[in-house]
Amino acid sequence: MLIDGDVRTYGGEDVPPAAIDVFRAKTGWDPRRDGASYAFFQVRPRTVQALHGEHEMRGRHVMQDGVWAV
């Protein structure tokens, strides 16, 4: 997978609470409670490509200009 998009970066105290709630619900872990310092990234994909090799170059875009092709 190759994802091209817009990224927002948050420190542990700046991450939106709703985003942490979703992350914690999916993983069962709240990284803010860990002793380590983490960065959080919110990615809004614009283009997504999926390919295994050069023979798959045609049809590799599964998202283009923010619209899913599949």
JOCOR-V13988 format. One record per backbone hydrogen bond with DSSP energy under -0.5 kcal/mol. CO is the residue of the C=O (numbers start at 1). NH is the residue of the N-H. If there is no record, write none. Layout:
CO:NH ; CO:NH
//
This chain:
2:49 ; 4:46 ; 4:47 ; 6:44 ; 8:42 ; 10:40 ; 11:14 ; 11:15 ; 16:19 ; 16:20 ; 17:21 ; 18:22 ; 19:23 ; 20:24 ; 21:25 ; 22:26 ; 23:27 ; 24:28 ; 29:31 ; 30:33 ; 31:34 ; 36:38 ; 38:12 ; 40:10 ; 41:43 ; 42:8 ; 42:44 ; 43:45 ; 44:6 ; 46:66 ; 47:4 ; 48:62 ; 48:63 ; 49:2 ; 53:56 ; 54:57 ; 57:60 ; 60:50 ; 60:62 ; 62:69 ; 62:70 ; 63:48 ; 64:67 ; 67:64
//
